[in-house]
Amino acid sequence: MDDLFHDTMLWPVRVFLPKRVGWSLWGGNMPNARDFLLPVWSRYALFDTAEGLCDYLRRDRTTHVLSRTFGWESLRHGLRGRMPDVSDVADFRFDRFAGWSPRYEGGGLVSCLDLIRDLGDQFDDRLLINFSRPGGALRHLYDVLWGEAERVVKPERVAKAAQQAVARLEILAKWNPRT
């Protein structure tokens, strides 16, 4: 990936939802150790192309959580006049996660769980928070994956929570916003 992104705490990512794939900006590393996706009002921004994301970032002058992170202005300045290399990006495969089963072998399961938690916190979304709170279905799965709980997960409970969480993520997405 381009040095422009390595020099900041912000990275382009691809979010794979069941019906659509989009690009967003992820990062921040705020004092509470949380990262965020690029917000647009009370939703997160997704773009059909990496070029659309970069064009938006060049022009974005709004105040939001990512605009207060280390590297925001240098990233915006660095994007002027060129398209960076975005060939090596993190993928969040919610298209696969929505069909979770105990046989789920797709990479990035923990990343999906982390981003669900982070987006719930970022937008104070009760549905996502409830799935990720202690005792919630997705938190239980997360704890099992990290060896912090018994290897007992009720597959139907987790599968239902995964489908509902991904449906909520589709609702929270703002596609191709304008500055």
C-alpha positions in Angstrom: 0.0 0.0 0.0 1.1 3.6 -0.6 3.4 5.3 1.9 0.8 8.0 2.1 -1.4 5.7 4.2 1.5 4.2 6.1 2.5 7.6 7.4 -0.9 8.2 8.9 -3.3 6.3 11.2 -5.9 6.0 8.4 -6.2 3.3 5.8 -8.6 2.6 2.9 -10.6 -0.6 3.3 -13.1 -2.7 1.4 -16.4 -3.6 3.0 -18.2 -6.5 1.4 -21.9 -6.4 2.1 -24.3 -9.1 0.7 -25.5 -6.8 -2.0 -22.7 -4.4 -2.7 -18.9 -3.8 -2.2 -17.7 -0.4 -1.0 -14.6 1.5 -0.1 -14.2 3.5 3.1 -11.5 5.0 5.3 -10.7 3.2 8.6 -8.5 4.1 11.5 -8.1 6.8 14.0 -6.5 4.9 16.9 -8.2 7.2 19.4 -7.1 7.3 23.1 -9.8 4.7 23.9 -8.1 2.3 21.4 -11.1 2.4 19.0 -10.9 2.8 15.3 -13.7 4.2 13.1 -15.0 4.2 9.6 -15.3 7.5 7.7 -18.6 9.1 9.1 -21.1 11.1 7.1 -23.7 12.5 9.6 -25.0 9.5 11.5 -23.9 6.9 9.0 -20.6 5.6 7.6 -19.4 6.4 4.1 -18.9 3.8 1.4 -17.9 4.4 -2.2 -18.2 2.2 -5.2 -14.6 2.9 -6.1 -11.3 3.7 -4.4 -11.1 6.8 -6.7 -14.5 8.0 -5.4 -13.2 7.6 -1.8 -10.0 9.5 -2.5 -11.9 12.3 -4.4 -14.2 12.7 -1.4 -11.3 12.8 1.0 -9.5 15.5 -1.0 -12.6 17.8 -0.7 -13.9 16.9 2.7 -13.8 19.8 5.1 -16.3 18.6 7.7 -15.4 18.1 11.3 -15.8 14.5 12.4 -13.9 11.9 14.4 -11.4 11.0 11.7 -10.7 14.7 10.9 -9.3 14.9 14.5 -6.8 12.1 14.1 -3.1 12.2 13.5 -2.4 12.4 9.8 -5.8 13.7 8.5 -4.5 16.9 7.0 -1.3 15.3 5.6 -3.4 12.6 4.0 -5.8 15.1 2.4 -2.8 17.1 1.2 -1.1 14.0 -0.1 -4.1 13.0 -2.1 -4.1 16.2 -4.1 -3.0 15.6 -7.6 -2.5 11.8 -7.5 -4.2 8.5 -6.9 -2.4 6.4 -4.4 -1.7 2.7 -4.6 -4.5 0.9 -2.8 -3.8 -2.6 -3.9 -3.1 -4.0 -0.5 -6.1 -3.2 1.7 -8.0 -4.8 4.5 -11.2 -6.6 3.5 -14.2 -6.9 5.8 -16.2 -9.9 4.4 -19.7 -9.3 5.8 -21.1 -11.0 2.8 -19.7 -14.3 4.1 -20.3 -13.4 7.8 -24.0 -12.9 7.1 -24.2 -16.6 6.4 -22.2 -17.7 9.4 -22.3 -21.3 10.5 -20.1 -23.4 12.7 -18.2 -24.4 9.6 -17.4 -20.8 8.7 -13.8 -20.8 7.5 -13.7 -17.3 5.9 -10.8 -15.1 6.8 -11.4 -12.0 8.8 -14.1 -13.3 11.2 -12.5 -11.5 14.1 -12.1 -8.4 12.0 -15.8 -8.5 11.2 -16.7 -8.9 14.9 -14.4 -6.0 15.9 -15.8 -3.7 13.2 -19.4 -4.5 14.3 -18.5 -3.5 17.9 -16.7 -0.4 16.7 -19.5 0.8 14.5 -22.0 0.1 17.3 -20.0 2.3 19.6 -19.3 4.9 16.9 -22.9 5.5 16.1 -24.4 4.5 19.5 -26.4 1.8 17.7 -28.3 -0.2 20.2 -28.8 -3.3 18.0 -25.1 -3.6 17.2 -24.1 -2.8 20.8 -26.4 -5.5 22.2 -24.9 -8.2 20.0 -21.4 -7.2 21.1 -22.0 -6.7 24.8 -21.0 -9.3 27.4 -23.6 -12.1 27.0 -24.5 -11.1 23.5 -24.3 -13.7 20.7 -21.4 -12.1 18.8 -19.4 -11.3 21.9 -19.8 -15.0 23.0 -18.4 -16.1 19.6 -15.6 -13.6 19.9 -14.7 -14.9 23.3 -14.7 -18.5 22.1 -12.4 -17.6 19.2 -9.9 -16.0 21.5 -10.1 -18.9 24.0 -11.6 -16.8 26.7 -14.8 -18.9 26.9 -15.8 -22.5 26.6 -16.1 -23.8 23.1 -19.9 -23.8 23.3 -21.7 -21.5 20.9 -25.3 -21.9 19.9 -25.0 -21.8 16.1 -28.6 -20.7 15.5 -28.3 -17.8 18.0 -25.0 -16.6 16.4 -26.3 -17.1 12.8 -29.4 -15.0 13.6 -27.3 -12.3 15.2 -24.9 -12.3 12.3 -27.7 -11.8 9.8 -29.3 -9.0 11.8 -26.0 -7.3 12.4 -25.1 -7.3 8.7 -28.6 -6.1 7.8 -28.1 -3.2 10.2 -24.7 -2.4 8.6 -26.3 -2.2 5.2 -28.8 0.4 6.7 -26.1 2.4 8.3 -24.1 2.7 5.1 -24.2 6.0 3.2 -23.2 5.3 -0.4 -21.2 7.7 -2.5 -21.9 10.9 -0.4 -21.1 14.3 -1.8 -19.1 16.9 0.0 
